[in-house]
Amino acid sequence: MNLFRLDASILPGTSASAEIADVAEAEWLAAHPDATVTRRHLGVDSLPADAWAAATVGAFAAEAERTREQRDALALGGTLAQELQDADAAILAVPLYNYGVSQHFKTWVDLVIAGAGATTPVLNGTPTVLVTTLGGGYGPGTPREGWDHSTPYLERVLADIWQAELTVIKRELTLAAVTPAMADLRDLAEEERARALAAARDAGRALAGSLTRN
């Protein structure tokens, strides 16, 4: 049995998304202590930014005409896609950066697509927990309503293209504790944290239970 765990925070030591994902993973491992966990941390070990272009161009070239760079990029895309296809369950911790998905996460998605094909459902039927964290507030009535250009993209890729059985845990206001201008939001931010951690416990148990039933 194999759990795929992806992290995308550029601050792994203080990552709010990792804290939540850790709770879900702990619940899963409590039920499957002998399972394998395949880890990929894009914020620590980033993928080559130019690999997607090389893989895409290489895919249209005859194999004998591909450059070494193109062959390596296509092999990397295949490896990344296979990690997802081999997973019995998945947990992804993906913060919002600059109102959207980060370059290093987008590179990973593009390379998986290059390796598997644009419409291949690499997570077809796989129970998947997406943890996404946002420094501010983006809900209805907030000054930044409509500025979250990350979560809809993540849901489209994971659920609609890759066909994961998706559970989303979203925590906002993660910067309130360290931002003086957000001091009046700190109580609300702590409520958000507690809610997200509780949701992670429930999601981790559900993730483990879905595999036990299968």
QUIBELDA-V815852 format. One record per residue. N is the residue number from 1. OMEGA is omega as a letter, one per 20 degrees, with the letter a starting at -180 (NA if undefined). D_CENTER is the distance of its C-alpha to the mean C-alpha in whole Angstrom. Layout:
BEGIN
N_OMEGA_D_CENTER ; N_OMEGA_D_CENTER
END
This chain:
BEGIN
1_a_20 ; 2_r_16 ; 3_r_13 ; 4_a_10 ; 5_r_8 ; 6_r_6 ; 7_a_6 ; 8_r_7 ; 9_r_10 ; 10_r_13 ; 11_a_15 ; 12_a_14 ; 13_a_17 ; 14_a_17 ; 15_r_13 ; 16_a_13 ; 17_r_10 ; 18_r_10 ; 19_a_14 ; 20_r_12 ; 21_r_10 ; 22_a_13 ; 23_r_15 ; 24_r_13 ; 25_a_13 ; 26_r_17 ; 27_r_18 ; 28_a_17 ; 29_r_19 ; 30_r_22 ; 31_a_22 ; 32_a_21 ; 33_a_23 ; 34_a_23 ; 35_r_20 ; 36_r_18 ; 37_r_15 ; 38_a_13 ; 39_r_11 ; 40_a_10 ; 41_a_10 ; 42_r_10 ; 43_r_11 ; 44_r_14 ; 45_a_15 ; 46_r_14 ; 47_r_15 ; 48_a_18 ; 49_a_18 ; 50_a_21 ; 51_a_19 ; 52_r_18 ; 53_r_22 ; 54_r_23 ; 55_a_22 ; 56_r_22 ; 57_a_26 ; 58_a_26 ; 59_a_26 ; 60_r_28 ; 61_r_31 ; 62_a_33 ; 63_a_32 ; 64_a_35 ; 65_a_34 ; 66_r_31 ; 67_r_31 ; 68_r_29 ; 69_a_26 ; 70_r_26 ; 71_r_26 ; 72_a_24 ; 73_r_21 ; 74_r_21 ; 75_r_21 ; 76_r_18 ; 77_r_16 ; 78_r_18 ; 79_a_17 ; 80_r_13 ; 81_a_14 ; 82_r_16 ; 83_r_13 ; 84_a_11 ; 85_r_15 ; 86_a_16 ; 87_r_14 ; 88_r_16 ; 89_a_13 ; 90_r_9 ; 91_r_7 ; 92_r_3 ; 93_a_5 ; 94_r_5 ; 95_r_8 ; 96_r_11 ; 97_r_13 ; 98_r_16 ; 99_r_16 ; 100_r_13 ; 101_a_10 ; 102_r_11 ; 103_a_13 ; 104_r_11 ; 105_r_8 ; 106_r_10 ; 107_r_12 ; 108_r_10 ; 109_a_9 ; 110_r_13 ; 111_r_14 ; 112_r_13 ; 113_r_15 ; 114_a_18 ; 115_a_18 ; 116_a_17 ; 117_a_19 ; 118_a_18 ; 119_a_18 ; 120_a_18 ; 121_a_16 ; 122_r_14 ; 123_a_12 ; 124_r_16 ; 125_a_17 ; 126_r_14 ; 127_a_13 ; 128_r_10 ; 129_r_8 ; 130_r_6 ; 131_r_7 ; 132_a_8 ; 133_a_11 ; 134_a_14 ; 135_a_17 ; 136_r_19 ; 137_a_20 ; 138_a_19 ; 139_a_21 ; 140_r_24 ; 141_r_27 ; 142_r_25 ; 143_a_26 ; 144_r_23 ; 145_r_22 ; 146_a_21 ; 147_r_19 ; 148_a_16 ; 149_a_15 ; 150_a_11 ; 151_r_10 ; 152_r_13 ; 153_a_11 ; 154_r_8 ; 155_r_10 ; 156_a_12 ; 157_a_10 ; 158_a_9 ; 159_a_12 ; 160_a_15 ; 161_a_14 ; 162_r_13 ; 163_r_14 ; 164_r_12 ; 165_a_14 ; 166_r_11 ; 167_a_12 ; 168_r_10 ; 169_a_11 ; 170_r_12 ; 171_r_14 ; 172_r_16 ; 173_a_19 ; 174_a_17 ; 175_a_20 ; 176_a_23 ; 177_a_24 ; 178_a_24 ; 179_a_26 ; 180_a_29 ; 181_a_29 ; 182_a_27 ; 183_a_29 ; 184_r_30 ; 185_a_27 ; 186_r_26 ; 187_r_27 ; 188_r_25 ; 189_r_22 ; 190_r_23 ; 191_r_23 ; 192_a_20 ; 193_a_18 ; 194_r_21 ; 195_a_19 ; 196_r_16 ; 197_r_17 ; 198_r_19 ; 199_r_17 ; 200_r_14 ; 201_r_18 ; 202_a_18 ; 203_r_15 ; 204_r_15 ; 205_r_19 ; 206_r_18 ; 207_r_16 ; 208_a_18 ; 209_a_21 ; 210_r_20 ; 211_r_20 ; 212_r_23 ; 213_a_25 ; 214_NA_24
END
